């Protein structure tokens, strides 16, 4: 006879259990007027894209997302095709 499984913990140290995030995301998406599918990955992708749009270094984003290879992080740059608009003049800075 195997040992009984420990009870499911909602928190792992300071981290929320992934099933809680999945459930909350699904419930929120169901109650919203979103027409596209929303998942945990949607938030992760949005987070990375916004950081890159704000000018954060690709290596910083790589570290925050926990990617081992920068090529994985480079996937998020495909939505940043802004041409010359990505170059900011120091005069335009606040």
PEGINOR-V650518 format. One record per residue. PHI is phi in radians with two decimals (none if undefined). PSI is psi in whole degrees, 0 to 359 (* if undefined). Layout:
<<PHI & PSI> <PHI & PSI>>
This chain:
<<none & 132> <-1.44 & 159> <-1.19 & 145> <-1.13 & 147> <-1.27 & 143> <-1.20 & 154> <-1.10 & 149> <-1.12 & 125> <-1.69 & 136> <-1.29 & 331> <-2.06 & 138> <-1.93 & 99> <1.14 & 242> <-1.78 & 9> <-1.82 & 144> <-1.39 & 139> <-1.08 & 141> <-1.08 & 330> <-1.16 & 330> <-1.18 & 318> <-1.16 & 318> <-1.05 & 313> <-1.13 & 316> <-1.14 & 319> <-1.12 & 315> <-1.10 & 316> <-1.11 & 316> <-1.14 & 317> <-1.12 & 321> <-1.12 & 324> <-1.46 & 349> <-1.58 & 179> <-1.76 & 20> <-1.11 & 138> <-1.73 & 344> <-1.74 & 157> <-1.21 & 135> <-2.10 & 128> <-2.32 & 178> <-1.04 & 323> <-1.13 & 328> <-1.03 & 316> <-1.16 & 320> <-1.09 & 315> <-1.13 & 316> <-1.09 & 318> <-1.02 & 310> <-1.11 & 317> <-1.11 & 316> <-1.11 & 319> <-1.05 & 314> <-1.16 & 322> <-1.11 & 328> <-1.43 & 0> <1.65 & 11> <-1.16 & 147> <-1.18 & 142> <-1.02 & 326> <-1.21 & 326> <-1.17 & 315> <-1.11 & 319> <-0.99 & 314> <-1.15 & 317> <-1.12 & 324> <-1.46 & 347> <1.37 & 24> <-1.38 & 138> <-1.37 & 326> <-2.06 & 135> <-1.13 & 337> <-1.07 & 325> <-1.14 & 319> <-1.22 & 329> <-1.07 & 340> <-0.98 & 324> <-1.28 & 347> <-1.41 & 348> <-1.12 & 337> <-1.52 & 358> <-1.70 & 21> <-1.23 & 84> <-1.94 & 2> <1.04 & 226> <-1.24 & 348> <-1.16 & 341> <-1.38 & 348> <-1.57 & 123> <-1.88 & 137> <-1.40 & 141> <-1.05 & 335> <-1.18 & 327> <-1.41 & 350> <-1.24 & 145> <-1.23 & *>>
